[in-house]
Amino acid sequence: MTKAIEQIDKKKYRSNFTTPKGAARFPSLLEPDTAFDGNGEYHTGIVLDPSDPEVDKIVSKIHELTDEWYSAVYNALPKKDKGKAYKHVSIEDEYDENDEPTGNIIFKFRQKAVIKDKNGNEKDMMPPLFGLDKKTWEGGTVRGGATIKVAFQTWPYYVNATGMCGLKFRIRGIQIIENSGVTPDALGFDDETDGTEDYEEETPDTPNEEDEDVDF
């Protein structure tokens, strides 16, 4: 990153948001994913409906912040580097198994599992997880398809090697509302009983909602 870009006041491009409820996509929240980073990273996507006014408001603000950050970076770049600079937003369209657009969008969140402060001390960056009752999550692995809300902060970045300029979505906390995950229908399973079996379906316990002073 050039010296001129390092001198840009990045705080003005950091903004906090909390998404509406949506479906978790490829979450790795209790254990860091080390596939592409030896130290690992926590990540998840959330599938949202862009026609939801709350979602539209967040998307509009993110694009506004991205445009402002890109303009600041572009103006600070030397002439030889301006041509390769481009904007990137961590929001993409969702497609079904037939590569057809579903009409939904996906917000993508990533957080390094470990960071070092200016003194070289390591800090675990596991995001705080909360249950339906807004208490610390103790329900085990968060599965794909779980209903969640994500509190996050936009974080500006510029990659000098590629010219990519945008805002990362850093996880501030996640609320797990329903950890149902994959359903038999989604896996293509059918009801193979003949309808004569006599059984009693157990109803799982659900947390109690309590009004506590938290962000969600």
Secondary structure, DSSP 8 states (H G I E B T S, - for coil): --HHHHTS-GGGG--EEE--SEEEEEEEEEEEE-SS-TT-EEEEEEEE-TTSHHHHHHHHHHHHHHHHHHHHHHHHS-HHHHTT-EEEESEEEEE-TTS-EEEEEEEEEEEESEEE-TTS-EEE----EE-TTSSB--S-S--TT-EEEEEEEEEEEE-TTT-EEEEEEEEEEEEEEE---S-TTTTT----S-S-----------------SS--
